[in-house]
Amino acid sequence: MSIESEFDKIPSLANVGKAIVAFARTLIPGDFAYEGDQWVYRNDNYVTIRIQYARAQSLVFSCEATRTNLRLIRLSKLRPVKMDTVVARLILRDS
């Protein structure tokens, strides 16, 4: 089982999910591993994706950016000024 094949269970959101996965892979070396009920980007654990296809028909993306992995990504506009972590969550639903 791969994360890409999991996205295919929600055809209307599959392309968006695959594009976000491809983008995450370009930022920091690693890959997604299935843990519990979600996909976690290893080695850095900065992105998790929960694919909810049974009832909700949604994708839940969580991104946690620390000072360390922001330096690795080199996205200076996202660098936190007075905090150690930036957390974002994006939920995509099939309409």
N, C-alpha and C positions, 0 to 999 in steps of 0.2 A: 504494500500500500504506500502510495506517495501522496504528498499534499496536493499535487495537481489532480490526481484521480479523485480525491475527496471533493475538490471544487466542482468537478463534473456532476456531482449529485444535485447541485443547484445551477442549472444551465444559464439562467438569466444573470447570475453573478459570477460565473466561472472566469470570464475574461478579466474582470476587475481583480479578482483574487489572485489569479496567475500573474498579472502585471505587478501587483504589490509584492508578491513573493520574489519575482525577478529583480525588482528594485532593491529589496532588502539584501539580496545576495550580492549586489554590486557594492554595497556600502562597507560591509565587514565580512571577512572570510568566515565561512561556516555553512551550516545547512539546518533545515528543520527536522526535528525529531518528535515523534508522537509520544506525549506524556500525559497520562490521565485522560482528560477529555479535550485536550488542546494540542496544537503544534507549537513547539518552542524552538526558537532559533538558537542553536548552539554553535559556538562556544560562548558567546557573549550574553545570551538570554535577553536581548534588548527588544525582541518582538515576539508576541504570542498571538496565535490565531485560533479562534474557536469556530468551527464550521457546524452550524445548527441547521441540519437539513430535515430532521424528522418532523418537527412542528413549526418552528419559527421561520424556517427558510431564510436564515440570515448568516452573515459573516461578522464576527466580532474581532477587530484588530486592536491589540494593545501594544503600545510602544513605550518603553522606559529608557530615557536617554540620561546617562550619568555623565559627569565631567570626563571620565576616562573614555567612554565610547564615543562621545562627541568629538574628542580630540582625534580619535581614530577615523571618524567619518569626515571630519574637517568641515562641518557645517557651522561656521562661526555665528550665523544669525540665530541659531538655536541654542547657543551656549548660555546656560543659566548664569545670572549675575550674582544673586544672593541666595541661591539654593543649590542643593547637591543633585537633585533629580528633577527631570521634566517628564511627566507622564501624560500620554494622550490615549484616548480610546475612540475608535471609529466603528460604528455599527451600520452595516448595509443590510437592508431587508428587501426581499422580493415583493413587489407590489401586486 
